[in-house]
Each structure stands twice: as structure tokens, then as C-alpha cells.
Amino acid sequence: GTTCFQNYQSRLKRGVQEIVDARLQQAEAHTGTRPKDLPVQVFDHRKSQRYAAWLGGAFVASEPRFAPLFKTKKEYEEEGP
């Protein structure tokens, strides 16, 4: 989806870096000491974007806490969605 937009990676990095920098300034205002700079890194995984929905579903399916929400094929055929 939106991660395929032109310059998405650089815009995301810039936006998150602005938030991080603002929080560092807030911390400095409260403590009087400037925290160490924290550079933001955004990784580009365009090759795997094609499978992102499948990977997300696989991740959810592997989480035990979601198991009670799943239906078997038989349950679906008998009860519907």
C-alpha cells in the first residue's frame, strides 16, 4: 500500500526523527542534561512488500493468544463466518 509511495522511506525517517528530536529536547528541559542523539533508521524491504499481507497473517496465526479466534474449515462450513 502506502509504503510504495515515492520517497516514503525518507519522509517517514524525517518525520520520526523530528519526533525523537523533540522528545530529546523535552528531556533536556526537564533534566538540564542533553541526552545522547538517537539517529532514526528506516529499513527498505520493497522485495517483501509483495508478500506483506501474507507475512502479517502468518505472524498472527503463529501467536497462541489468537488461537481461540480461529475457525476450522469444518466450523466455517457449518456455521459460516
Residue pairs with C-beta under 8 A, 6 or more apart in sequence:
2 8
3 49
3 52
4 46
4 49
9 42
9 44
12 42
13 40
13 41
13 42
16 40
16 42
17 39
17 40
20 38
20 40
24 34
24 35
24 37
24 38
27 35
28 34
28 35
48 55
60 66
61 70
71 79
